[in-house]
Amino acid sequence: MPALRRSVPRRVPAAPAQAQQDHSDLRATEVRPRPPGQEVEDRAVPGRWEGDLIIGKDGASAIGTLIERSTRYVMLLHLPNGRGTEVVRDALTEAVTTLPARLKRALTWDQDTEMGRHHDFTVATDTPVCFCDPASPWQRGSNENTNGLLRQYFPKGTGLSVHSRGHLNAVAAELNGRPRKTLDWETPAERLSTLLKAS
């Protein structure tokens, strides 16, 4: 069975760390380098999500991406009204509240301003939020890889507000239905179903 391929190179920091905007409010809970073996252990624990936004043309539109680390299951957030803090908070809350408690252990995100309402999200969903160190995309490796795959559907330099919620759900379903080598050729949907049945 064919493996999923990325059509774009991995993202690199666009500016040195000292030139990046200060997001002191987002540093309450940071991701720190994992000790040897911890990466595999983390992936064995269900309910740890990685999140990000893919940005459209001129920064005017966005789609939210959520990936569950142990199953690689993808959820896409419909953001037709921009990417302000309240909009992102509400979309995240709507998506995460559909999950059972054991699948809401933690969410890891970049130190970006759209997560300025992360405390509200945690209160609403009982899901703690962790933030990566600046310019450290490898701390959300599953999400970075999936965002690369998603650019096949949502190319850079295009407007993303034209995509309906139904279309986003269809794209997520397609990715969740494709066998993954990292899952011993199971699909994310199959792995998540097995996980839920065992709960």
C-alpha positions in Angstrom: 0.0 0.0 0.0 1.4 3.5 -0.8 2.6 5.7 2.0 1.4 9.2 2.3 3.7 11.8 0.7 4.4 15.4 1.5 4.4 17.7 -1.5 6.1 20.6 0.2 9.4 20.9 2.2 9.3 21.1 5.9 8.7 24.6 7.4 11.7 26.5 8.7 11.6 29.6 10.9 11.1 32.8 9.0 12.8 35.0 11.5 15.4 34.6 14.3 14.1 34.0 17.7 15.0 37.4 19.0 12.8 39.0 16.3 9.7 37.1 17.1 6.8 38.7 18.9 6.7 38.2 22.7 3.7 36.0 23.7 4.4 36.0 27.5 0.8 35.0 28.3 1.3 31.8 26.2 4.3 30.5 28.2 2.6 29.2 31.3 2.9 25.6 30.1 5.7 24.9 27.7 6.9 21.8 26.0 10.4 20.9 27.0 12.8 18.5 25.3 11.7 14.9 25.9 14.2 12.4 27.4 15.3 9.4 25.3 12.4 7.0 24.7 9.8 9.6 25.9 8.6 10.2 22.3 7.4 6.6 21.9 5.9 6.6 25.3 4.0 9.8 24.6 2.6 8.3 21.4 1.3 5.2 23.3 -0.9 7.4 25.5 -4.2 8.3 23.7 -5.7 11.8 24.0 -2.6 13.9 23.3 -3.4 16.3 20.5 -1.2 18.7 18.4 -2.8 21.7 16.8 -2.0 24.6 14.5 -3.4 26.8 11.7 -2.7 26.6 8.1 -2.9 30.2 6.7 -4.4 31.3 3.4 -3.4 34.0 1.0 -2.2 37.3 2.6 -2.9 35.9 6.0 -6.6 36.6 5.5 -8.0 33.1 6.1 -7.1 29.9 8.0 -8.1 26.4 8.7 -7.4 24.8 12.1 -5.8 21.4 12.3 -5.9 18.9 15.2 -4.0 15.6 15.1 -4.2 12.9 17.8 -0.7 11.6 18.4 -1.3 7.9 19.0 -3.8 7.3 16.1 -2.8 10.2 13.7 -6.6 11.0 13.6 -7.2 14.4 12.0 -9.9 17.0 12.8 -10.2 20.2 10.8 -11.6 23.4 12.2 -13.8 25.6 10.0 -12.8 29.2 10.5 -14.9 31.3 8.1 -14.8 34.4 10.3 -11.0 34.8 10.6 -8.5 33.6 13.2 -9.1 35.8 16.2 -8.6 34.5 19.7 -12.4 34.1 20.4 -13.0 32.5 17.0 -10.3 29.9 17.5 -11.3 29.3 21.1 -14.9 28.6 20.1 -13.9 26.3 17.2 -11.5 24.3 19.3 -14.1 24.0 22.1 -16.8 22.8 19.7 -14.4 20.1 18.3 -13.0 18.9 21.6 -16.2 18.7 23.5 -17.3 16.0 21.1 -14.5 13.7 22.4 -14.7 11.3 25.4 -12.8 12.3 28.5 -9.9 9.9 27.9 -9.2 11.6 24.6 -8.8 15.0 26.1 -5.5 14.7 28.0 -3.7 17.7 26.4 -3.3 20.0 23.4 0.0 21.2 22.2 0.2 24.4 20.1 2.6 27.0 18.8 3.2 30.3 20.7 0.9 32.1 18.3 -1.5 34.9 19.2 -4.6 33.0 18.2 -4.4 31.0 21.4 -4.7 34.0 23.6 -7.9 32.5 25.1 -6.4 29.2 25.9 -7.4 29.5 29.6 -11.1 29.8 28.5 -10.7 26.7 26.3 -9.2 24.7 29.2 -12.0 25.7 31.5 -14.6 24.7 28.9 -13.1 21.4 27.9 -11.0 20.3 30.9 -8.1 20.0 28.4 -4.8 21.5 29.4 -2.8 23.4 26.7 0.9 23.2 26.3 3.0 25.5 24.1 6.1 24.7 22.1 9.3 26.6 22.5 9.8 29.3 19.9 11.0 28.1 16.4 10.6 24.4 17.5 8.1 22.8 15.1 9.5 19.3 15.8 7.8 19.5 19.2 4.5 19.1 17.2 5.9 16.6 14.7 2.7 14.8 13.8 0.9 18.1 13.2 3.7 19.5 11.0 3.7 16.4 8.9 -0.1 16.4 8.5 -0.1 20.1 7.6 2.3 19.3 4.8 -0.2 16.6 3.5 -3.1 19.0 3.8 -1.3 21.5 1.5 -2.1 19.1 -1.3 -5.8 20.0 -0.7 -5.3 23.6 0.4 -2.3 25.0 -1.6 -0.3 27.9 -0.2 -1.2 31.3 -1.7 -4.9 30.5 -2.0 -7.8 31.7 0.0 -9.1 29.2 2.5 -12.4 30.8 3.4 -14.0 29.3 0.3 -13.9 25.8 1.8 -17.1 24.8 3.5 -17.3 22.8 6.7 -18.6 19.9 4.6 -15.5 20.0 2.4 -13.2 20.1 5.4 -15.0 17.1 6.9 -14.6 15.3 3.6 -10.8 16.0 3.5 -10.4 14.9 7.1 -12.3 11.7 6.3 -10.1 11.0 3.3 -6.9 11.3 5.4 -8.4 9.3 8.3 -9.3 6.6 5.8 -5.8 6.2 4.3 -3.6 3.4 5.7 -0.5 4.6 7.5 2.9 2.8 7.7 3.3 4.2 11.2 0.1 2.4 12.2 1.1 -0.9 10.7 -1.0 -0.1 7.7 -4.1 0.5 9.7 -6.0 3.7 9.0 -6.3 6.5 11.7 -10.1 5.9 11.7 -9.6 2.2 12.4 -7.1 2.8 15.1 -9.4 5.4 16.8 -12.4 3.0 16.5 -10.3 0.2 18.2 -9.3 2.7 20.9 -12.8 3.8 21.6 -14.1 0.2 21.8 -11.5 -0.6 24.4 -12.5 2.3 26.6 
